[in-house]
Amino acid sequence: MIQNLVGDSWRAPSSSDSLPVYDPARGVEIDRVLLSTPDDVDAAVAAAVAAYPGWSTTPVMERTRLMFRFKALLEEHVEDLAAEITLHHGKTLDEARGEVRRGIEVVDFACGAPTLLQGRTLRGVNREVDQDLYRFPVGVVAGIPPFNFPAMIPLWMFPLAVVCGNTFVMKPSERTPLSVIRLARLFLEAGFPPGVLNVVHGASTAAAALVAHRDVRAISFVGSEPVARAVYREAAAHGKRVQALGGAKNHIVVMPDADPDVAIPAILGSAFGNAGERCLAGSVVVPVGEAKSLTARLAAEAAAMPVGPGNRPETKVGPLIRDEHRGRVVEYIDRAVREGGRIVADGRAMLKQPGFFLGPTVIDGVAPGMAVGREEIFGPVLSVSSAQTLDAAIETANRMALGNMAVIFTTSGRSAREFRERIEAGMVGINVPVAQPFAFFPFSGWKGSFYGDLHVHGTDGVEFYTRKKVVVTHW
Ligand code: NAD
């Protein structure tokens, strides 16, 4: 049974309302998650509040030592974490292993706490006056991650928060709740005291209770744009600090000088890896100049990508998370046809298979005003929207309300620089199809892809999870 972690006790949420957890590759229910009530949230927050005085005054070296142990345990458990991600999310085992590795990088970064948490001193700021800046934790922090990276995104949040001296309440995605349980068990095994990390399962009611809770001081949220916007607004109204990462509509520009043998496999991996359920998925490819041969190759190679269960070694595209979500993605494809798009690779043939599969789909002749040209789809659908010049391509991408990532394939330094300077996205790939920053840098969406000031991980994360105190001294 899926249980909450409150202090040192694993217990069932008090509600009898529940949702199914699926194996999306078979389309069968494998578990159920009970939806925590505001009272369950209160209990978890109370445990975090109770742990805070002891944890926030635990020496940094001791907190760091525990983080090193947690890192070692994660390294030992990469395979079982990955297998569980594949089981209840559906992505391929290789993608799941990659996800765990990228999550562990944040723990590596958090192990640098003795350096990261240092303050500053200015001796003699005035006659016989010195000034010192110290970093303090913020208090109880809550994390609300999305379904698509069940281990990595929670790892963006709690390791850095707790090494900074905060205590934490995590509400995992109700669609992929299993990975956080495994992470929390390893966290306790590493020796962290009870109450430093608490887990409440549930959906919007539990999340909203955390966002409004008077004892929660900061919110780390990752999810869709409308929810990110609402969480930002609500958390700010309650006087909390908040970082809310939203959705994406990522464009990939391909210049005429790009090497197609480099660009094409990279674009396919970006668009169809993780079945397109990635905030760094390429969604629209913008060939500059002649587009026919690129589109034809993309279509042929997309149609040939092996679709199947994530635990089969040959699989490149796993299932979608839920049947209803797949239905929404198919509706986007149908609507694209009504709006004048031309399907050149059609993944809808996969709909007859058991499991929530949809094959890679490529739509040519997409204009930025069409639904598939402007809205996040979050499925294995790639639109082609050609442009005559780099200027026009940049303009197409910059019309989007979301600005998570943008990519250019080119062999021209001049085009690459022009793109880097003018593109309105927080993460830019130059011949890199999934421009995910390493944990030492911030994950940095722009426009509707991010609400807040300080991004997740990197030194932004340290800033977010600490508050500063400045002491002016005269003896
Ligand atoms: P979602 O917005 O449906 O849910 C995200 C989380 O919010 C879940 O834990 C959910 O329970 C919770 N939630 C739902 N309603 C809420 C409410 N009213 N108040 C507070 N919390 C609420 O997103 P999803 O479908 O799980 O994830 C996919 C989305 O996440 C996509 O839009 C994707 O682009 C985005 N995403 C963004 C990033 C990024 O870094 N920008 C990373 C991964 C995913």
Boltz pocket constraint, residues with backbone or C-beta under 6 A from the ligand:
constraints:
  - pocket:
      binder: B
      contacts: [[A, 144], [A, 145], [A, 146], [A, 147], [A, 148], [A, 171], [A, 172], [A, 173], [A, 174], [A, 202], [A, 203], [A, 204], [A, 207], [A, 208], [A, 211], [A, 222], [A, 223], [A, 224], [A, 225], [A, 227], [A, 228], [A, 230], [A, 231], [A, 245], [A, 246], [A, 247], [A, 248], [A, 278], [A, 279], [A, 376], [A, 378], [A, 404], [A, 443], [A, 445], [A, 449]]
      max_distance: 6.0
